[in-house]
Amino acid sequence: MLRDFRGAMQGRGEKGLLIATGSFTSGAKAEASRDGATPIDLVDGDRLCDLLKLHGFGVESRQVEQVLVKTEFFVEI
């Protein structure tokens, strides 16, 4: 897929950007930064969420309280 993308952008730009909601394989990461080829920046799902949150694009962040039950307390009752 990355090679097809790189081929499609030949002569049209100096750098590419590929965004996915999942993650990229190590092979895809290596291909994206291969020496002598047009570089392609990869943004995976985690980074995409971070960027959306950072810039406030359609998301909001909330703090959630975590409650842990101490079962040993109830055993003694």
mmCIF file of the N, C-alpha and C atoms, coordinates in Angstrom:
data_MODEL
# 
_entry.id   MODEL 
# 
loop_
_atom_site.group_PDB 
_atom_site.id 
_atom_site.type_symbol 
_atom_site.label_atom_id 
_atom_site.label_alt_id 
_atom_site.label_comp_id 
_atom_site.label_asym_id 
_atom_site.label_entity_id 
_atom_site.label_seq_id 
_atom_site.pdbx_PDB_ins_code 
_atom_site.Cartn_x 
_atom_site.Cartn_y 
_atom_site.Cartn_z 
_atom_site.occupancy 
_atom_site.B_iso_or_equiv 
_atom_site.pdbx_formal_charge 
_atom_site.auth_seq_id 
_atom_site.auth_comp_id 
_atom_site.auth_asym_id 
_atom_site.auth_atom_id 
_atom_site.pdbx_PDB_model_num 
ATOM 1   N N  . MET A 1 1  ? 0.818   -1.192  0.000  1.00 0.00 ? 1  MET A N  1 
ATOM 2   C CA . MET A 1 1  ? 0.000   0.000   0.000  1.00 0.00 ? 1  MET A CA 1 
ATOM 3   C C  . MET A 1 1  ? 0.867   1.264   0.000  1.00 0.00 ? 1  MET A C  1 
ATOM 4   N N  . LEU A 1 2  ? 1.922   1.278   0.836  1.00 0.00 ? 2  LEU A N  1 
ATOM 5   C CA . LEU A 1 2  ? 2.794   2.455   0.876  1.00 0.00 ? 2  LEU A CA 1 
ATOM 6   C C  . LEU A 1 2  ? 3.510   2.677   -0.450 1.00 0.00 ? 2  LEU A C  1 
ATOM 7   N N  . ARG A 1 3  ? 3.936   1.608   -1.063 1.00 0.00 ? 3  ARG A N  1 
ATOM 8   C CA . ARG A 1 3  ? 4.615   1.750   -2.362 1.00 0.00 ? 3  ARG A CA 1 
ATOM 9   C C  . ARG A 1 3  ? 3.660   2.279   -3.419 1.00 0.00 ? 3  ARG A C  1 
ATOM 10  N N  . ASP A 1 4  ? 2.419   1.818   -3.400 1.00 0.00 ? 4  ASP A N  1 
ATOM 11  C CA . ASP A 1 4  ? 1.411   2.338   -4.335 1.00 0.00 ? 4  ASP A CA 1 
ATOM 12  C C  . ASP A 1 4  ? 1.176   3.821   -4.091 1.00 0.00 ? 4  ASP A C  1 
ATOM 13  N N  . PHE A 1 5  ? 1.075   4.196   -2.819 1.00 0.00 ? 5  PHE A N  1 
ATOM 14  C CA . PHE A 1 5  ? 0.868   5.603   -2.456 1.00 0.00 ? 5  PHE A CA 1 
ATOM 15  C C  . PHE A 1 5  ? 2.041   6.453   -2.923 1.00 0.00 ? 5  PHE A C  1 
ATOM 16  N N  . ARG A 1 6  ? 3.255   5.954   -2.658 1.00 0.00 ? 6  ARG A N  1 
ATOM 17  C CA . ARG A 1 6  ? 4.453   6.686   -3.071 1.00 0.00 ? 6  ARG A CA 1 
ATOM 18  C C  . ARG A 1 6  ? 4.487   6.831   -4.594 1.00 0.00 ? 6  ARG A C  1 
ATOM 19  N N  . GLY A 1 7  ? 4.130   5.775   -5.303 1.00 0.00 ? 7  GLY A N  1 
ATOM 20  C CA . GLY A 1 7  ? 4.100   5.833   -6.767 1.00 0.00 ? 7  GLY A CA 1 
ATOM 21  C C  . GLY A 1 7  ? 3.085   6.838   -7.274 1.00 0.00 ? 7  GLY A C  1 
ATOM 22  N N  . ALA A 1 8  ? 1.939   6.907   -6.629 1.00 0.00 ? 8  ALA A N  1 
ATOM 23  C CA . ALA A 1 8  ? 0.896   7.844   -7.052 1.00 0.00 ? 8  ALA A CA 1 
ATOM 24  C C  . ALA A 1 8  ? 1.300   9.295   -6.814 1.00 0.00 ? 8  ALA A C  1 
ATOM 25  N N  . MET A 1 9  ? 2.183   9.527   -5.847 1.00 0.00 ? 9  MET A N  1 
ATOM 26  C CA . MET A 1 9  ? 2.571   10.919  -5.565 1.00 0.00 ? 9  MET A CA 1 
ATOM 27  C C  . MET A 1 9  ? 3.854   11.341  -6.276 1.00 0.00 ? 9  MET A C  1 
ATOM 28  N N  . GLN A 1 10 ? 4.471   10.441  -7.056 1.00 0.00 ? 10 GLN A N  1 
ATOM 29  C CA . GLN A 1 10 ? 5.686   10.765  -7.796 1.00 0.00 ? 10 GLN A CA 1 
ATOM 30  C C  . GLN A 1 10 ? 5.498   12.043  -8.612 1.00 0.00 ? 10 GLN A C  1 
ATOM 31  N N  . GLY A 1 11 ? 6.411   12.978  -8.412 1.00 0.00 ? 11 GLY A N  1 
ATOM 32  C CA . GLY A 1 11 ? 6.385   14.228  -9.165 1.00 0.00 ? 11 GLY A CA 1 
ATOM 33  C C  . GLY A 1 11 ? 5.338   15.214  -8.695 1.00 0.00 ? 11 GLY A C  1 
ATOM 34  N N  . ARG A 1 12 ? 4.595   14.884  -7.650 1.00 0.00 ? 12 ARG A N  1 
ATOM 35  C CA . ARG A 1 12 ? 3.517   15.755  -7.170 1.00 0.00 ? 12 ARG A CA 1 
ATOM 36  C C  . ARG A 1 12 ? 3.807   16.369  -5.813 1.00 0.00 ? 12 ARG A C  1 
ATOM 37  N N  . GLY A 1 13 ? 4.814   15.892  -5.132 1.00 0.00 ? 13 GLY A N  1 
ATOM 38  C CA . GLY A 1 13 ? 5.121   16.432  -3.813 1.00 0.00 ? 13 GLY A CA 1 
ATOM 39  C C  . GLY A 1 13 ? 6.440   15.907  -3.297 1.00 0.00 ? 13 GLY A C  1 
ATOM 40  N N  . GLU A 1 14 ? 6.953   16.567  -2.274 1.00 0.00 ? 14 GLU A N  1 
ATOM 41  C CA . GLU A 1 14 ? 8.236   16.187  -1.697 1.00 0.00 ? 14 GLU A CA 1 
ATOM 42  C C  . GLU A 1 14 ? 8.085   15.246  -0.512 1.00 0.00 ? 14 GLU A C  1 
ATOM 43  N N  . LYS A 1 15 ? 6.859   15.126  0.003  1.00 0.00 ? 15 LYS A N  1 
ATOM 44  C CA . LYS A 1 15 ? 6.629   14.319  1.183  1.00 0.00 ? 15 LYS A CA 1 
ATOM 45  C C  . LYS A 1 15 ? 5.179   13.871  1.203  1.00 0.00 ? 15 LYS A C  1 
ATOM 46  N N  . GLY A 1 16 ? 4.929   12.698  1.749  1.00 0.00 ? 16 GLY A N  1 
ATOM 47  C CA . GLY A 1 16 ? 3.567   12.195  1.855  1.00 0.00 ? 16 GLY A CA 1 
ATOM 48  C C  . GLY A 1 16 ? 3.131   12.075  3.300  1.00 0.00 ? 16 GLY A C  1 
ATOM 49  N N  . LEU A 1 17 ? 1.829   11.925  3.494  1.00 0.00 ? 17 LEU A N  1 
ATOM 50  C CA . LEU A 1 17 ? 1.259   11.751  4.822  1.00 0.00 ? 17 LEU A CA 1 
ATOM 51  C C  . LEU A 1 17 ? 0.171   10.696  4.729  1.00 0.00 ? 17 LEU A C  1 
ATOM 52  N N  . LEU A 1 18 ? 0.298   9.659   5.557  1.00 0.00 ? 18 LEU A N  1 
ATOM 53  C CA . LEU A 1 18 ? -0.686  8.588   5.577  1.00 0.00 ? 18 LEU A CA 1 
ATOM 54  C C  . LEU A 1 18 ? -1.228  8.470   6.993  1.00 0.00 ? 18 LEU A C  1 
ATOM 55  N N  . ILE A 1 19 ? -2.552  8.581   7.120  1.00 0.00 ? 19 ILE A N  1 
ATOM 56  C CA . ILE A 1 19 ? -3.218  8.542   8.418  1.00 0.00 ? 19 ILE A CA 1 
ATOM 57  C C  . ILE A 1 19 ? -4.078  7.290   8.476  1.00 0.00 ? 19 ILE A C  1 
ATOM 58  N N  . ALA A 1 20 ? -3.966  6.555   9.587  1.00 0.00 ? 20 ALA A N  1 
ATOM 59  C CA . ALA A 1 20 ? -4.760  5.346   9.776  1.00 0.00 ? 20 ALA A CA 1 
ATOM 60  C C  . ALA A 1 20 ? -5.358  5.349   11.176 1.00 0.00 ? 20 ALA A C  1 
ATOM 61  N N  . THR A 1 21 ? -6.477  4.685   11.343 1.00 0.00 ? 21 THR A N  1 
ATOM 62  C CA . THR A 1 21 ? -7.077  4.592   12.673 1.00 0.00 ? 21 THR A CA 1 
ATOM 63  C C  . THR A 1 21 ? -6.455  3.454   13.483 1.00 0.00 ? 21 THR A C  1 
ATOM 64  N N  . GLY A 1 22 ? -5.736  2.569   12.824 1.00 0.00 ? 22 GLY A N  1 
ATOM 65  C CA . GLY A 1 22 ? -5.075  1.455   13.507 1.00 0.00 ? 22 GLY A CA 1 
ATOM 66  C C  . GLY A 1 22 ? -3.599  1.741   13.683 1.00 0.00 ? 22 GLY A C  1 
ATOM 67  N N  . SER A 1 23 ? -2.801  0.696   13.546 1.00 0.00 ? 23 SER A N  1 
ATOM 68  C CA . SER A 1 23 ? -1.357  0.847   13.697 1.00 0.00 ? 23 SER A CA 1 
ATOM 69  C C  . SER A 1 23 ? -0.656  0.386   12.420 1.00 0.00 ? 23 SER A C  1 
ATOM 70  N N  . PHE A 1 24 ? 0.618   0.732   12.307 1.00 0.00 ? 24 PHE A N  1 
ATOM 71  C CA . PHE A 1 24 ? 1.414   0.365   11.145 1.00 0.00 ? 24 PHE A CA 1 
ATOM 72  C C  . PHE A 1 24 ? 2.379   -0.751  11.517 1.00 0.00 ? 24 PHE A C  1 
ATOM 73  N N  . THR A 1 25 ? 2.608   -1.656  10.591 1.00 0.00 ? 25 THR A N  1 
ATOM 74  C CA . THR A 1 25 ? 3.568   -2.731  10.817 1.00 0.00 ? 25 THR A CA 1 
ATOM 75  C C  . THR A 1 25 ? 4.983   -2.176  10.776 1.00 0.00 ? 25 THR A C  1 
ATOM 76  N N  . SER A 1 26 ? 5.920   -2.951  11.289 1.00 0.00 ? 26 SER A N  1 
ATOM 77  C CA . SER A 1 26 ? 7.324   -2.521  11.240 1.00 0.00 ? 26 SER A CA 1 
ATOM 78  C C  . SER A 1 26 ? 7.784   -2.404  9.784  1.00 0.00 ? 26 SER A C  1 
ATOM 79  N N  . GLY A 1 27 ? 7.260   -3.260  8.909  1.00 0.00 ? 27 GLY A N  1 
ATOM 80  C CA . GLY A 1 27 ? 7.595   -3.171  7.487  1.00 0.00 ? 27 GLY A CA 1 
ATOM 81  C C  . GLY A 1 27 ? 7.104   -1.876  6.860  1.00 0.00 ? 27 GLY A C  1 
ATOM 82  N N  . ALA A 1 28 ? 5.915   -1.468  7.236  1.00 0.00 ? 28 ALA A N  1 
ATOM 83  C CA . ALA A 1 28 ? 5.368   -0.208  6.720  1.00 0.00 ? 28 ALA A CA 1 
ATOM 84  C C  . ALA A 1 28 ? 6.192   0.979   7.214  1.00 0.00 ? 28 ALA A C  1 
ATOM 85  N N  . LYS A 1 29 ? 6.601   0.925   8.470  1.00 0.00 ? 29 LYS A N  1 
ATOM 86  C CA . LYS A 1 29 ? 7.417   2.014   9.027  1.00 0.00 ? 29 LYS A CA 1 
ATOM 87  C C  . LYS A 1 29 ? 8.764   2.087   8.313  1.00 0.00 ? 29 LYS A C  1 
ATOM 88  N N  . ALA A 1 30 ? 9.343   0.930   8.041  1.00 0.00 ? 30 ALA A N  1 
ATOM 89  C CA . ALA A 1 30 ? 10.628  0.909   7.332  1.00 0.00 ? 30 ALA A CA 1 
ATOM 90  C C  . ALA A 1 30 ? 10.467  1.437   5.916  1.00 0.00 ? 30 ALA A C  1 
ATOM 91  N N  . GLU A 1 31 ? 9.412   1.043   5.239  1.00 0.00 ? 31 GLU A N  1 
ATOM 92  C CA . GLU A 1 31 ? 9.162   1.503   3.869  1.00 0.00 ? 31 GLU A CA 1 
ATOM 93  C C  . GLU A 1 31 ? 8.921   3.004   3.833  1.00 0.00 ? 31 GLU A C  1 
ATOM 94  N N  . ALA A 1 32 ? 8.241   3.538   4.829  1.00 0.00 ? 32 ALA A N  1 
ATOM 95  C CA . ALA A 1 32 ? 7.922   4.964   4.853  1.00 0.00 ? 32 ALA A CA 1 
ATOM 96  C C  . ALA A 1 32 ? 9.168   5.835   4.949  1.00 0.00 ? 32 ALA A C  1 
ATOM 97  N N  . SER A 1 33 ? 10.208  5.294   5.561  1.00 0.00 ? 33 SER A N  1 
ATOM 98  C CA . SER A 1 33 ? 11.426  6.091   5.739  1.00 0.00 ? 33 SER A CA 1 
ATOM 99  C C  . SER A 1 33 ? 12.619  5.518   4.972  1.00 0.00 ? 33 SER A C  1 
ATOM 100 N N  . ARG A 1 34 ? 12.353  4.749   3.949  1.00 0.00 ? 34 ARG A N  1 
ATOM 101 C CA . ARG A 1 34 ? 13.415  4.115   3.156  1.00 0.00 ? 34 ARG A CA 1 
ATOM 102 C C  . ARG A 1 34 ? 14.307  5.159   2.503  1.00 0.00 ? 34 ARG A C  1 
ATOM 103 N N  . ASP A 1 35 ? 15.620  4.954   2.609  1.00 0.00 ? 35 ASP A N  1 
ATOM 104 C CA . ASP A 1 35 ? 16.602  5.875   2.004  1.00 0.00 ? 35 ASP A CA 1 
ATOM 105 C C  . ASP A 1 35 ? 16.413  5.940   0.494  1.00 0.00 ? 35 ASP A C  1 
ATOM 106 N N  . GLY A 1 36 ? 16.509  7.146   -0.046 1.00 0.00 ? 36 GLY A N  1 
ATOM 107 C CA . GLY A 1 36 ? 16.429  7.351   -1.482 1.00 0.00 ? 36 GLY A CA 1 
ATOM 108 C C  . GLY A 1 36 ? 15.019  7.432   -2.035 1.00 0.00 ? 36 GLY A C  1 
ATOM 109 N N  . ALA A 1 37 ? 14.021  7.225   -1.187 1.00 0.00 ? 37 ALA A N  1 
ATOM 110 C CA . ALA A 1 37 ? 12.626  7.287   -1.639 1.00 0.00 ? 37 ALA A CA 1 
ATOM 111 C C  . ALA A 1 37 ? 11.945  8.506   -1.018 1.00 0.00 ? 37 ALA A C  1 
ATOM 112 N N  . THR A 1 38 ? 10.886  8.950   -1.663 1.00 0.00 ? 38 THR A N  1 
ATOM 113 C CA . THR A 1 38 ? 10.116  10.071  -1.124 1.00 0.00 ? 38 THR A CA 1 
ATOM 114 C C  . THR A 1 38 ? 9.611   9.691   0.268  1.00 0.00 ? 38 THR A C  1 
ATOM 115 N N  . PRO A 1 39 ? 9.910   10.509  1.291  1.00 0.00 ? 39 PRO A N  1 
ATOM 116 C CA . PRO A 1 39 ? 9.496   10.162  2.648  1.00 0.00 ? 39 PRO A CA 1 
ATOM 117 C C  . PRO A 1 39 ? 7.976   10.259  2.831  1.00 0.00 ? 39 PRO A C  1 
ATOM 118 N N  . ILE A 1 40 ? 7.460   9.402   3.688  1.00 0.00 ? 40 ILE A N  1 
ATOM 119 C CA . ILE A 1 40 ? 6.039   9.406   4.015  1.00 0.00 ? 40 ILE A CA 1 
ATOM 120 C C  . ILE A 1 40 ? 5.913   9.421   5.532  1.00 0.00 ? 40 ILE A C  1 
ATOM 121 N N  . ASP A 1 41 ? 5.248   10.415  6.072  1.00 0.00 ? 41 ASP A N  1 
ATOM 122 C CA . ASP A 1 41 ? 4.966   10.469  7.500  1.00 0.00 ? 41 ASP A CA 1 
ATOM 123 C C  . ASP A 1 41 ? 3.762   9.583   7.788  1.00 0.00 ? 41 ASP A C  1 
ATOM 124 N N  . LEU A 1 42 ? 3.850   8.805   8.850  1.00 0.00 ? 42 LEU A N  1 
ATOM 125 C CA . LEU A 1 42 ? 2.771   7.912   9.245  1.00 0.00 ? 42 LEU A CA 1 
ATOM 126 C C  . LEU A 1 42 ? 2.151   8.410   10.550 1.00 0.00 ? 42 LEU A C  1 
ATOM 127 N N  . VAL A 1 43 ? 0.830   8.501   10.576 1.00 0.00 ? 43 VAL A N  1 
ATOM 128 C CA . VAL A 1 43 ? 0.101   8.877   11.784 1.00 0.00 ? 43 VAL A CA 1 
ATOM 129 C C  . VAL A 1 43 ? -0.855  7.731   12.100 1.00 0.00 ? 43 VAL A C  1 
ATOM 130 N N  . ASP A 1 44 ? -0.572  7.034   13.209 1.00 0.00 ? 44 ASP A N  1 
ATOM 131 C CA . ASP A 1 44 ? -1.436  5.914   13.572 1.00 0.00 ? 44 ASP A CA 1 
ATOM 132 C C  . ASP A 1 44 ? -2.609  6.392   14.432 1.00 0.00 ? 44 ASP A C  1 
ATOM 133 N N  . GLY A 1 45 ? -3.475  5.482   14.807 1.00 0.00 ? 45 GLY A N  1 
ATOM 134 C CA . GLY A 1 45 ? -4.679  5.844   15.546 1.00 0.00 ? 45 GLY A CA 1 
ATOM 135 C C  . GLY A 1 45 ? -4.412  6.549   16.866 1.00 0.00 ? 45 GLY A C  1 
ATOM 136 N N  . ASP A 1 46 ? -3.417  6.069   17.611 1.00 0.00 ? 46 ASP A N  1 
ATOM 137 C CA . ASP A 1 46 ? -3.097  6.707   18.890 1.00 0.00 ? 46 ASP A CA 1 
ATOM 138 C C  . ASP A 1 46 ? -2.609  8.130   18.686 1.00 0.00 ? 46 ASP A C  1 
ATOM 139 N N  . ARG A 1 47 ? -1.727  8.308   17.724 1.00 0.00 ? 47 ARG A N  1 
ATOM 140 C CA . ARG A 1 47 ? -1.202  9.665   17.440 1.00 0.00 ? 47 ARG A CA 1 
ATOM 141 C C  . ARG A 1 47 ? -2.309  10.567  16.907 1.00 0.00 ? 47 ARG A C  1 
ATOM 142 N N  . LEU A 1 48 ? -3.197  10.023  16.092 1.00 0.00 ? 48 LEU A N  1 
ATOM 143 C CA . LEU A 1 48 ? -4.323  10.795  15.575 1.00 0.00 ? 48 LEU A CA 1 
ATOM 144 C C  . LEU A 1 48 ? -5.188  11.303  16.722 1.00 0.00 ? 48 LEU A C  1 
ATOM 145 N N  . CYS A 1 49 ? -5.493  10.427  17.682 1.00 0.00 ? 49 CYS A N  1 
ATOM 146 C CA . CYS A 1 49 ? -6.286  10.847  18.846 1.00 0.00 ? 49 CYS A CA 1 
ATOM 147 C C  . CYS A 1 49 ? -5.569  11.932  19.646 1.00 0.00 ? 49 CYS A C  1 
ATOM 148 N N  . ASP A 1 50 ? -4.254  11.757  19.830 1.00 0.00 ? 50 ASP A N  1 
ATOM 149 C CA . ASP A 1 50 ? -3.470  12.771  20.543 1.00 0.00 ? 50 ASP A CA 1 
ATOM 150 C C  . ASP A 1 50 ? -3.536  14.119  19.834 1.00 0.00 ? 50 ASP A C  1 
ATOM 151 N N  . LEU A 1 51 ? -3.414  14.116  18.513 1.00 0.00 ? 51 LEU A N  1 
ATOM 152 C CA . LEU A 1 51 ? -3.449  15.363  17.752 1.00 0.00 ? 51 LEU A CA 1 
ATOM 153 C C  . LEU A 1 51 ? -4.828  16.017  17.798 1.00 0.00 ? 51 LEU A C  1 
ATOM 154 N N  . LEU A 1 52 ? -5.877  15.206  17.685 1.00 0.00 ? 52 LEU A N  1 
ATOM 155 C CA . LEU A 1 52 ? -7.237  15.752  17.763 1.00 0.00 ? 52 LEU A CA 1 
ATOM 156 C C  . LEU A 1 52 ? -7.480  16.394  19.121 1.00 0.00 ? 52 LEU A C  1 
ATOM 157 N N  . LYS A 1 53 ? -7.020  15.715  20.177 1.00 0.00 ? 53 LYS A N  1 
ATOM 158 C CA . LYS A 1 53 ? -7.186  16.251  21.527 1.00 0.00 ? 53 LYS A CA 1 
ATOM 159 C C  . LYS A 1 53 ? -6.357  17.517  21.724 1.00 0.00 ? 53 LYS A C  1 
ATOM 160 N N  . LEU A 1 54 ? -5.115  17.493  21.271 1.00 0.00 ? 54 LEU A N  1 
ATOM 161 C CA . LEU A 1 54 ? -4.214  18.630  21.422 1.00 0.00 ? 54 LEU A CA 1 
ATOM 162 C C  . LEU A 1 54 ? -4.782  19.891  20.779 1.00 0.00 ? 54 LEU A C  1 
ATOM 163 N N  . HIS A 1 55 ? -5.370  19.743  19.592 1.00 0.00 ? 55 HIS A N  1 
ATOM 164 C CA . HIS A 1 55 ? -5.864  20.894  18.842 1.00 0.00 ? 55 HIS A CA 1 
ATOM 165 C C  . HIS A 1 55 ? -7.367  21.128  19.014 1.00 0.00 ? 55 HIS A C  1 
ATOM 166 N N  . GLY A 1 56 ? -8.026  20.303  19.797 1.00 0.00 ? 56 GLY A N  1 
ATOM 167 C CA . GLY A 1 56 ? -9.446  20.489  20.081 1.00 0.00 ? 56 GLY A CA 1 
ATOM 168 C C  . GLY A 1 56 ? -10.351 20.281  18.880 1.00 0.00 ? 56 GLY A C  1 
ATOM 169 N N  . PHE A 1 57 ? -9.993  19.359  18.008 1.00 0.00 ? 57 PHE A N  1 
ATOM 170 C CA . PHE A 1 57 ? -10.797 19.091  16.817 1.00 0.00 ? 57 PHE A CA 1 
ATOM 171 C C  . PHE A 1 57 ? -11.816 17.989  17.097 1.00 0.00 ? 57 PHE A C  1 
ATOM 172 N N  . GLY A 1 58 ? -13.018 18.377  17.500 1.00 0.00 ? 58 GLY A N  1 
ATOM 173 C CA . GLY A 1 58 ? -14.120 17.437  17.643 1.00 0.00 ? 58 GLY A CA 1 
ATOM 174 C C  . GLY A 1 58 ? -14.020 16.460  18.793 1.00 0.00 ? 58 GLY A C  1 
ATOM 175 N N  . VAL A 1 59 ? -13.135 16.700  19.736 1.00 0.00 ? 59 VAL A N  1 
ATOM 176 C CA . VAL A 1 59 ? -13.014 15.812  20.890 1.00 0.00 ? 59 VAL A CA 1 
ATOM 177 C C  . VAL A 1 59 ? -12.884 16.641  22.159 1.00 0.00 ? 59 VAL A C  1 
ATOM 178 N N  . GLU A 1 60 ? -13.195 16.026  23.269 1.00 0.00 ? 60 GLU A N  1 
ATOM 179 C CA . GLU A 1 60 ? -12.944 16.650  24.558 1.00 0.00 ? 60 GLU A CA 1 
ATOM 180 C C  . GLU A 1 60 ? -12.399 15.582  25.490 1.00 0.00 ? 60 GLU A C  1 
ATOM 181 N N  . SER A 1 61 ? -11.643 15.996  26.460 1.00 0.00 ? 61 SER A N  1 
ATOM 182 C CA . SER A 1 61 ? -11.013 15.077  27.390 1.00 0.00 ? 61 SER A CA 1 
ATOM 183 C C  . SER A 1 61 ? -11.684 15.219  28.747 1.00 0.00 ? 61 SER A C  1 
ATOM 184 N N  . ARG A 1 62 ? -11.941 14.087  29.402 1.00 0.00 ? 62 ARG A N  1 
ATOM 185 C CA . ARG A 1 62 ? -12.547 14.092  30.734 1.00 0.00 ? 62 ARG A CA 1 
ATOM 186 C C  . ARG A 1 62 ? -11.718 13.228  31.666 1.00 0.00 ? 62 ARG A C  1 
ATOM 187 N N  . GLN A 1 63 ? -11.640 13.650  32.910 1.00 0.00 ? 63 GLN A N  1 
ATOM 188 C CA . GLN A 1 63 ? -10.979 12.856  33.937 1.00 0.00 ? 63 GLN A CA 1 
ATOM 189 C C  . GLN A 1 63 ? -12.016 11.895  34.515 1.00 0.00 ? 63 GLN A C  1 
ATOM 190 N N  . VAL A 1 64 ? -11.649 10.656  34.686 1.00 0.00 ? 64 VAL A N  1 
ATOM 191 C CA . VAL A 1 64 ? -12.550 9.643   35.228 1.00 0.00 ? 64 VAL A CA 1 
ATOM 192 C C  . VAL A 1 64 ? -11.952 9.117   36.530 1.00 0.00 ? 64 VAL A C  1 
ATOM 193 N N  . GLU A 1 65 ? -12.784 9.102   37.588 1.00 0.00 ? 65 GLU A N  1 
ATOM 194 C CA . GLU A 1 65 ? -12.332 8.578   38.866 1.00 0.00 ? 65 GLU A CA 1 
ATOM 195 C C  . GLU A 1 65 ? -12.328 7.059   38.815 1.00 0.00 ? 65 GLU A C  1 
ATOM 196 N N  . GLN A 1 66 ? -11.268 6.463   39.314 1.00 0.00 ? 66 GLN A N  1 
ATOM 197 C CA . GLN A 1 66 ? -11.166 5.014   39.353 1.00 0.00 ? 66 GLN A CA 1 
ATOM 198 C C  . GLN A 1 66 ? -11.351 4.573   40.800 1.00 0.00 ? 66 GLN A C  1 
ATOM 199 N N  . VAL A 1 67 ? -12.293 3.670   41.044 1.00 0.00 ? 67 VAL A N  1 
ATOM 200 C CA . VAL A 1 67 ? -12.572 3.162   42.385 1.00 0.00 ? 67 VAL A CA 1 
ATOM 201 C C  . VAL A 1 67 ? -12.156 1.701   42.442 1.00 0.00 ? 67 VAL A C  1 
ATOM 202 N N  . LEU A 1 68 ? -11.304 1.389   43.410 1.00 0.00 ? 68 LEU A N  1 
ATOM 203 C CA . LEU A 1 68 ? -10.844 0.019   43.586 1.00 0.00 ? 68 LEU A CA 1 
ATOM 204 C C  . LEU A 1 68 ? -11.454 -0.544  44.870 1.00 0.00 ? 68 LEU A C  1 
ATOM 205 N N  . VAL A 1 69 ? -12.006 -1.734  44.791 1.00 0.00 ? 69 VAL A N  1 
ATOM 206 C CA . VAL A 1 69 ? -12.595 -2.393  45.957 1.00 0.00 ? 69 VAL A CA 1 
ATOM 207 C C  . VAL A 1 69 ? -11.510 -3.196  46.668 1.00 0.00 ? 69 VAL A C  1 
ATOM 208 N N  . LYS A 1 70 ? -11.349 -2.933  47.971 1.00 0.00 ? 70 LYS A N  1 
ATOM 209 C CA . LYS A 1 70 ? -10.382 -3.672  48.774 1.00 0.00 ? 70 LYS A CA 1 
ATOM 210 C C  . LYS A 1 70 ? -11.099 -4.871  49.388 1.00 0.00 ? 70 LYS A C  1 
ATOM 211 N N  . THR A 1 71 ? -10.988 -5.981  48.707 1.00 0.00 ? 71 THR A N  1 
ATOM 212 C CA . THR A 1 71 ? -11.744 -7.180  49.109 1.00 0.00 ? 71 THR A CA 1 
ATOM 213 C C  . THR A 1 71 ? -11.345 -7.677  50.500 1.00 0.00 ? 71 THR A C  1 
ATOM 214 N N  . GLU A 1 72 ? -10.097 -7.452  50.896 1.00 0.00 ? 72 GLU A N  1 
ATOM 215 C CA . GLU A 1 72 ? -9.664  -7.910  52.225 1.00 0.00 ? 72 GLU A CA 1 
ATOM 216 C C  . GLU A 1 72 ? -10.461 -7.233  53.345 1.00 0.00 ? 72 GLU A C  1 
ATOM 217 N N  . PHE A 1 73 ? -10.911 -6.019  53.148 1.00 0.00 ? 73 PHE A N  1 
ATOM 218 C CA . PHE A 1 73 ? -11.733 -5.319  54.137 1.00 0.00 ? 73 PHE A CA 1 
ATOM 219 C C  . PHE A 1 73 ? -13.044 -6.070  54.371 1.00 0.00 ? 73 PHE A C  1 
ATOM 220 N N  . PHE A 1 74 ? -13.659 -6.523  53.316 1.00 0.00 ? 74 PHE A N  1 
ATOM 221 C CA . PHE A 1 74 ? -14.958 -7.177  53.414 1.00 0.00 ? 74 PHE A CA 1 
ATOM 222 C C  . PHE A 1 74 ? -14.849 -8.609  53.937 1.00 0.00 ? 74 PHE A C  1 
ATOM 223 N N  . VAL A 1 75 ? -13.709 -9.232  53.783 1.00 0.00 ? 75 VAL A N  1 
ATOM 224 C CA . VAL A 1 75 ? -13.500 -10.583 54.297 1.00 0.00 ? 75 VAL A CA 1 
ATOM 225 C C  . VAL A 1 75 ? -13.550 -10.582 55.816 1.00 0.00 ? 75 VAL A C  1 
ATOM 226 N N  . GLU A 1 76 ? -13.052 -9.526  56.450 1.00 0.00 ? 76 GLU A N  1 
ATOM 227 C CA . GLU A 1 76 ? -12.997 -9.429  57.903 1.00 0.00 ? 76 GLU A CA 1 
ATOM 228 C C  . GLU A 1 76 ? -14.341 -9.118  58.541 1.00 0.00 ? 76 GLU A C  1 
ATOM 229 N N  . ILE A 1 77 ? -15.331 -8.746  57.780 1.00 0.00 ? 77 ILE A N  1 
ATOM 230 C CA . ILE A 1 77 ? -16.646 -8.369  58.338 1.00 0.00 ? 77 ILE A CA 1 
ATOM 231 C C  . ILE A 1 77 ? -17.487 -9.594  58.623 1.00 0.00 ? 77 ILE A C  1 
# 
